[in-house]
Amino acid sequence: MSLLLRESGKDYVLAPLPGRDGRVVHRIADLPVVVFPYLERATATSRLPTPAQLDLLVRRLRDVHAFDPPASRSVEVPTEDFRFPFENDLDKALQAARNGGAAEYGPYGGRLTRLVVRRWDHVTALREEAASVAERCTSRWRGERPALTHGDPSLANVLFDGDGADIIDWGGAMWAPPERDWAALTRVFGTAPEGRALFLRFYELRWTLAEIAEYASRFTGPHAGDADDDAMWGRLTRYLPPV
C-alpha cells in the first residue's frame, strides 16, 4: 500500500524500494529483507510537533483519506468492521484476575485482582458502551465511502522536520472512517480536526479496552515485577485508576 501511495505522487509516504521484478521483499541468504530509501533528515524525536507541522500532517492525512487506487492494482487492506479482536483475551484476563487466579504468577497479580474487583462495574460499563457505539457506527457507516487510514500517526511513525512530515509504517492501514486517524492524533498530540463524535468515541473506547486487555493479560501470566512490569502497571492504572 505504501508503495502504491508513493507511486501516486505522495512523496511524503516512506515506501520500500521495489526490485527489478517489482517485489519489495528481497531474499538475502534466505532471509527476507525490505529496503527503504535513506533520508538524511529522517530522525525520530520525542518532541511534540509545532502547530505548523501538525497542520501539515493533517493535510497529508486528508490527502491519504481521499486516495482512490487504480482499478488495475489490487489493494490488500482490511476494512473496518467495528469489532474488538482482543475481546476473548480481555475476558480471560479479567476473569482470572477477579477469581484470584493471577496472584500466583507474580507480584502484580494480587494487585490486579484488587484493582479489577474494585473497578469491575466501571469496566463493565465501558464494554457495554463500546458494544452499543460499535453497533451504531456499523449502521451509520453502511454505504459511506471508506477512507484509507494509517491508524497510528504517532511520533514513532511520523518523521517531522522544518518543512516535512514523512509518514512511515503502513502495516496498520485500513479502509475506515477518517476519525480512525483523528482519534489517534487526539490521543497522541492532544488535538485533531473536528470529527463525528460517535466514531471518535468508538476509537477511544477500542483503544482503552485494548490497552486494558494487553496489560491485564500480562499480569495474569508469569511476570517478574521488573522495570517493564512497573511501566506497564503505570499504564494500566491510567485507564483503570484505583479510585
Disulfide bonds with the S-S distance in Angstrom:
none
